[in-house]
Amino acid sequence: DGGITQSPKYLFRKEGQNVTLSCEQNLNHDAMYWYRQDPGQGLRLIYYSQIVNDFQKGDIAEGYSVSREKKESFPLTVTSAQKNPTAFYLCASSSNSPLAGLAKNIQYFGAGTRLSVL
Amino acid sequence: DQQVKQNSPSLSVQEGRISILNCDYTNSMFDYFLWYKKYPAEGPTFLISISSIKDKNEDGRFTVFLNKSAKHLSLHIVPSQPGDSAVYFCAASSTNAGGTSYGKLTFGQGTILTVHP
């Protein structure tokens, strides 16, 4: 089955600790994204990557870091500099292939990781 | 600066009736719009989209209408079913002249739809 897998489903962070959220996709998509959702709010973009070994800051990148060493993987690290990390984190991917027409703009999401602070 | 707004936090509808979810945007560069459905503790699922060259797109029970002059789009669900109860997000994107997306979606805050049996 093709899709996006996020792990773990639940994660707890201690004070001063860095934690890494995993995101893997087997859709052969070029672009991948990380979003954060807080209660009663929409999704806010943290980082995105259009191609391997390249990524861009989104709207709320402070306190987060990413890497894109493989097409299939886009891990997100929540660093100790992120003072309010408790949220639901969502990873997405999209094709971005010209062959897909406008459908290349559709982002497909994983099931999410809920991060809480101990 | 909320570029995409869903002004109704919630909507309650009787089963079999029409559900209308609304979304407004301010950025005139947006030219591709999407609706997602989300259940609690799950990722959003893509429902339907529309390009700015159209004013309507239909897929089964779901129809999206776009009014560019008013910078407004709406999602109609007819007939509504209890399984449609979820949070609905609209999202907007800019594409360049060649149709290549910059890859960024801007989301509204979401509307909680409850369909009563």
Chai-1 contact restraints between the chains, C-beta under 6 A:
chainA,res_idxA,chainB,res_idxB,connection_type,confidence,min_distance_angstrom,max_distance_angstrom,comment,restraint_id
A,A31,B,G103,contact,1.0,0.0,6.0,A-B,restraint_1
A,Q41,B,Q109,contact,1.0,0.0,6.0,A-B,restraint_2
A,G42,B,F107,contact,1.0,0.0,6.0,A-B,restraint_3
A,G42,B,G108,contact,1.0,0.0,6.0,A-B,restraint_4
A,G42,B,Q109,contact,1.0,0.0,6.0,A-B,restraint_5
A,G42,B,G110,contact,1.0,0.0,6.0,A-B,restraint_6
A,L43,B,F107,contact,1.0,0.0,6.0,A-B,restraint_7
A,Y48,B,G103,contact,1.0,0.0,6.0,A-B,restraint_8
A,Q50,B,G103,contact,1.0,0.0,6.0,A-B,restraint_9
A,L90,B,G43,contact,1.0,0.0,6.0,A-B,restraint_10
A,L102,B,S51,contact,1.0,0.0,6.0,A-B,restraint_11
A,N105,B,Y32,contact,1.0,0.0,6.0,A-B,restraint_12
A,N105,B,S93,contact,1.0,0.0,6.0,A-B,restraint_13
A,N105,B,S101,contact,1.0,0.0,6.0,A-B,restraint_14
A,I106,B,F46,contact,1.0,0.0,6.0,A-B,restraint_15
A,Q107,B,L105,contact,1.0,0.0,6.0,A-B,restraint_16
A,F109,B,G43,contact,1.0,0.0,6.0,A-B,restraint_17
A,F109,B,P44,contact,1.0,0.0,6.0,A-B,restraint_18
A,G110,B,G43,contact,1.0,0.0,6.0,A-B,restraint_19
A,A111,B,E42,contact,1.0,0.0,6.0,A-B,restraint_20
A,A111,B,G43,contact,1.0,0.0,6.0,A-B,restraint_21
A,G112,B,G43,contact,1.0,0.0,6.0,A-B,restraint_22
